[in-house]
Amino acid sequence: MMKSIAPAAIAAALLGGAIPVWAMQDAPVAPAPAAAAERVTFRSMDTPRTELVGYLFRPAVPAPNGGAPAVVLMHGRGGVYSSLANGVYEASTLTRRLKFWADYWTARGYYALIVDSFGPRGYPTGFAAGTYATRPPEINEVTVRPLDAYGAMRFLRGLDGVADDRIGLMGFSNGASATLAAMADDKLGDMGRLGFRAAVAFYPGCGLQKRFRQGYKTYAPVEVFIGTADEEVSPDSCQHLVERARAAGAPVELTVYDGAAHGFDDPSRSRQSVAANASATEDVRRRLGAFFETQLAPR
């Protein structure tokens, strides 16, 4: 039976109480050079309180008084490491996509925290396409990985220099589905104050295991991006989910790029040599800076 996220427990933990017991990117990518990232560990809010690994990138510009905003990055089904990592799982072998977005945010004055949900649970190389039905329950993107995101938020709020009320969430593919589940307005407490200020979901699977059949609504603004040529997930499913959310009054927007594929923003030459992918990548890079600048502004 699928375990649900315990809404009250999320709120309690984010308020600073004890954490209660409850409940691929697959394009060939050369290993990146040594990254300016700090390997950190922190606890998920899952039932076993899994100790997760994260890669913390600090802003290029010193934080102003009051601290700097931060973004939590949730990887896709391939995990956080390059397919060419060859057993070396560290900052230097992070995928180009994740490294790009971490650099993108730090250049704009943000902290960025890449969360490794798979490695600490025994799956550092992630999962191939077409394996969804056989993936282990401990990495479930609807019931478990959102708890990793909230564990990452809790960690960031404990760091000097982070503005603890200005944290955003960004996910890719499987991690984007986790992002949508994390942002669902099904949690007790004032999540507008306790939770993420805003989120971005790149090419998520929007069925979300039929968890939100009775309705889907987010507690904060969410932007969803997907392409019509996505070979792994359904743009129509995302259109349906977003329409339901908007009908419920949620601030959710969907952008569908004509001809763009799954993982369209991957910086690899193979992905960016496709005109539709390159066009979508250029557009989304231009827009996201403004989105989080607005949504994560000081209150």
N, C-alpha and C positions, 0 to 999 in steps of 0.2 A: 504493500500500500504506500502511496506517495505521502510523505510527511509534508505538512504545510509549515510555512514560516510563522513563528509565534509573534504576532504583532506587538503584544505588550512587552515581550522580552527585548525586542529591538529598541523600543523607546527607553526601557529601563537601562539597558547597557549604554545607550548613547547619552543618557543623563549622567553617566559616570558611575553607576552601580556595578556590582560584580556581574560578570558575564554568566548568565544562568545556563544550565544544561537543558537543551531543547533542540527541540527542533523548531582548415589549417591553411592557417596560411600555409599552403603546400607548394608554392612556387619556389624553385631553386633560388636560394639566397646565400651569397657568400658571407662568411662571418664578418661582423662589423669590427672595426678597430676598437681598442680598449676604450670603453665609454666612461664618461664622467658620472658614474652612478655608484651609489653606495648600496651594497647588499644588506637588507634588513630582514628581520623576522617579526611576526606579530600573529596574534590569534584570530582565527575565524570566529564567527559567532555560531558555528555549527555545533551539533550535539557533542562530538568528541573534543571540541575546542582545538581543532587542527592548527598546528603551528605552520603558518604559511611563509613563503619567501617572497620578498618584494625587492624591487630595484628603485631606489629613490634618487631622483634628479632634482637638484636645487636650482632656483632661478638664477639666471645670468646677471641680473641686476639686484642689488641688495634690497631686502624687503623694507617698505616704508613703515612708519609708525603704525601699529595696528596689525602688522603682519601681511603676508602675501597670500593670494588665493592658491588653491591646489586642485589638481585633477587626478582622479583614480582611473587607471587604464586596465580594462579587462580583455584578455586575449581571446582568440578564437580557438577552434577545435584542434589546431596544430600546436598549441602551447606557445610559450614565450620565446623558445629558442629556434634558431635557424635549422633548417633541414640538414645543413652541413656541419652542425655542431660536433658531430662525431664523439659524443659522450662528454664533451666539455660544456657544462651547464653553468654559465656565469654571465656577467654583464657584457663581456666581449662577444658573446655568441647570441645575444638577443636578435630577434628578427629585425630586418631593416624597417619594416612598417612601424613596429613599436618604438624603435629608436628614433625614427623620424618624428613621430608625434610627441615623444618626450622632449626632443629638442625644440619642436615647434612651440610647446607650452613654456619651457624654461626661457626661451628667447623673449617671450612676452611677459616675463616676470612671475611665472607660476612655479610652484612645486609640481612635480609629476611623479606618481607612484605606480609602477607596473606591478600588477599582482600575478604571481604564479600560482594558479589554483591546481595545476595538474602534477607538477614535479613533486611537491611534498606528499602527494597521495600516491606516488609510485608510477606516474605516467609522464615523464619529462618530455617524451617525443610526441605527445598528443595522440590524435586519432585521425585516421584516414577518412576521406569522403565515403559515404555509404555505410558507415559503421554505427550509425546512430542507435539502432535497436539493441545493440550489444554492448553499449558503453556502460561502465559501472555506475551504480546509483550514487556513490560518494562524490561524483563530479557533476551531478545533475544541475543544469543551468537555471532551472526554475525554483527548486527547493533548497539548493545548497550554495551555489555560486553567489547569489545575492547576499548571503551571509558573509562571504569572503569580502564583498565590496564594503559592507558595513564594518567589518573588522579593520579594513584598510582605512576607512574614514576615522574610526576611533584612534588608530595609530597616528594618523596625521594630526588629529586634534591634540595629541600629546606632545607635538614637536614645537619647540620654540621657533618663532618666525612664521608659523602658519596661522592665517586668520581662520579660526575654527568655524566661523559661520559662512565661509566663502569657498566651499568645496563642491566641485562638479564631478560627474561620472561619465566615462566614455568607454564604449565597448564595441567589439568587432565580432560579427558572425555569432558563434555560440556565446561569446561574451556580451554581444549586443542583446541577445535574448535574456541573459542574466540581468543586463541593465534595465530592460523593460520590466522584468519581474521585480527588481529592486525598487523601481520608481512607482510601482502600483500603490494606489491609495487604499490599501487594505490593512494598514498598520495603526495601532492605537497610539495616542499621543499626538502632539502637534508636530507632525513631520515637516511642515513648512519651516519650523524652527530647528528641529532636531536632525532632519535628514539632509540629503544632497540638495543644493540650490537649483540645479539643472542637470540635464543629461543629454548625451548624444549616442545614438545607436546606428552603427553601420551594418547594413545588410543582415538584419536579424532574422531568425526563424520566428515568425509572429504567431504561430499556433499556440505557443507557450503551454503545450501539453494539455490544452483544453482547461487549464486551471481557471481561466477568467470567462467561462461560458456565461456566467450571470452578469457580466459587464466588466469593462476595463476602464479605469480612470487613473491618471497620475496625480501625485500631490505637488508636482513642480513642473516647469516647462521641459519638454523633451523634443528633440529634433531627430527624425529618422531619415536615413539616406539609403537608397537601394537602386539597382539598375534593372531595366526590363530584360536584359539578357542574363540575369543571374541564373547560374546553373545548379545552385544548391538549395536556395530558398525561394519562396513565392512572393513576388511583389503584390499580387492580388490579396494574399493573406494579410500583408502589412496594411494595404489600403483599407481592408475591412476593419482591422483592429483600430487604426487611427480614426476612422469614421465613427466607430462606437465611442472611442474616448472623447472625441470632440463633441459628439451628441450629448455626452454626460457633462460637458463643460470643462474638460481638461485642456490645458494649453499644449497640445501635441500637434506637430507639423510633420508632414511627409514630403520628401523630395524624391521623385523617381527620374532617373537619368536614362534617356533613350539609348539603348545599345550597350550600356555599361554592364560588366560582368561582376560576379562575386569577387570580392577583394579588389575592386577597381582602383583603390588608392595605394595598393602595394607599389613601392618605388622601384621594383625590379624592372629591368628593361623589357622583359616579355610582357608584363602587364601594361606598362606605359606606352608600348609601341602600338597598342590598339587605340585608335583615335577617340572612340567613345569613352574609354577609361581615362585617357589623358585629359579630356575635356571635363569629365566629372571630377577628377582629382583637382584640377585647377580651380573649379568652382567651389568645391567644398573647403579647400584650404583657404580660399579668400573669405568665405562666410563664417567659418567657425570661430576665428579670432574675435569677430564682432559679437557673435552670439554669447560667448562666455564673458567677454568684456562687459556686456550689458547685464547678463544674468548673475554674475558673480561680483558685481560692483558692491562697494560698501553700502550698508543699509543706513 
